[in-house]
């Protein structure tokens, strides 16, 4: 859009015998424009609007002749329409997990904006209708139950215009909703950050479509702070990190889960601990990715992952989606050195179970892709075997993902520089330092002892020379 402030607005014109005899005429950067009406009142109102826009210092579009405020009103649609258009545009190129993030944010904002309007349906019914149909282009054409159909008709009428979000009071209410879970508790910082990024992009799209003059999230007068989150942190709780001895116990316990199921997961969980792999990376791990020398350390060369997003969110209709590594380009790889302990686990797994036709190491008894619910159940059963009652009641190794935390922690404990650990784990240094802040803080005694060892090893004669 090219704007000009060279504007001339003329007196009303009258053309006898025409269906619309009363006209408004003006020029923008020398180009003539006109609009004709049936009554002089309508024409005069339009001319008055043009004059007021010019007095406010608005730019006029050289293509259409309209001032900025008029263009926004012409392009203004409801938030619900805008959100639906946005998800349709972004869906094809988005990963399945990012689709979920976008939809969750749009559901949260849409319900917050329409809240309190007359005839509001049950909150759960409305969220389900928005999530499963309105904001899922893949499932939108499918039949839906009457209550969901009614909920979507209601929200289409109750949704305010997209321009309502230019009101900072409204925007603060929306941000409050994004910062709050359904149970009323504050959202974790990572969830709030994700929702805010999505909202920013939705509003940025509104600016590009001339539905907003500017992104209100950039407004310096938006003095908004998230609700108190004293008990909500992103950092890893040091209590969940198991010791190497506990990990050995747990991997042994995994081998005793079920008659055939548990042994298939010993190396799976070993990769998460000894290799710091995410579950989606372990699921995608192939034999060609593993360099397993007969002695010493080996390495894993990671290039792919199989996150489990759900059939509703993937293009293939499968639970898992083939993706590159998290936070990296599609062709980037990550090299992770692995200790002899993991080499032995992987060699034994390959000897006992072989590999899938496509080279994958880990598969179900039927040859399928490992589902998160499966390895979650195996891990919970292993905790009941491998930990004593007090440990079972504690947070230690409560979730499979805690193994990855443990893998990062023992490397930091060993004194490996944080930038190197971050590279191996697939984190940025900033994220690693933030997430593992409390874990690293717990190593002070280790660092003190190492510094004392250096000081005590220095000969007394050298101390005198250095004074």
Beta strands, then each sheet from edge to edge (+ up, - down):
strand 1: 3-4
strand 2: 7-9
strand 3: 13-14
strand 4: 22-28
strand 5: 31-37
strand 6: 60-61
strand 7: 290-291
strand 8: 298-302
strand 9: 305-308
strand 10: 320-323
strand 11: 334-338
sheet 1: 1+ 6-
sheet 2: 2+ 4- 3+
sheet 3: 2+ 4- 5+
sheet 4: 7+ 8- 11+
sheet 5: 9+ 10-
end
